[in-house]
Structures are given as C-alpha cells and as structure tokens.
Amino acid sequence: MKLISAVIKPFKLDEVREALNAIGIQGLTVTEVKGFGRQKGHTELYRGAEYVVDFLPKVKVEAAVPAAVVDQVIEAIEKAARTGKIGDGKIFVTELEQVLRIRTGETGPDAL
C-alpha cells in the first residue's frame, strides 16, 4: 500500500478528483495549504502599501492506494494538474505500513 500526496494549484482540484474517480480511486483527503518552491512569492499592492506574499495557496490531495495502481494514480494526477507553468506542484509517494478502518476493524488492503 502507498500514500500518494499531491500539492497542486487550487483550481485544478476538480479535474484531479475526476481523473482519480475515472480510474476507480474513491477515497480522497483534501487540505488547503500554503507554500512555495521555485515559484517563490510575489509582490502585491494592498491599500496603497506594497507587501510580499511569501506563501502561495495550494491544495494537498492525499490518497491511500494499493501498490498495484500507483503508476496509474500518478499519471492521472500529473495529466489533470499540469498547466505547463511554474507552480504546478509535486507528487510524493510514501510506503504505508498499516491501515485500519475504524468502523469495521478491517486492516491492510481490505481497509482501503
């Protein structure tokens, strides 16, 4: 089992959700986050004062998936989230040692 975390642009969330749904991924956790990478921040003008926005709004999408479908999930997220511009985001894949469904007590892949 793997945990796939993707940090993407907020307006791409619906496209990513639809792409994952199309390949059979049903469970998803979405968190509003802020961050920066090579995109860095930018300067904005607010009420006549200039200030630097260091952290840009992003969305973090997480899905626990069986190891067999990891490549499909990565490809679906990549295609749906790509704009071709700086700041498209990152996808992280980590090993998932244990999963437990609280309601039924199921563990491992059955809990997904």
PyMOL commands that set and color helices and strands:
alter all, ss='L'
color gray80, all
select helices_A, chain A and resi 10-22+67-81+108-111
alter helices_A, ss='H'
color red, helices_A
select strands_A, chain A and resi 2-8+29-35+42-46+49-53+56-65+89-95
alter strands_A, ss='S'
color yellow, strands_A
deselect
rebuild
show_as cartoon
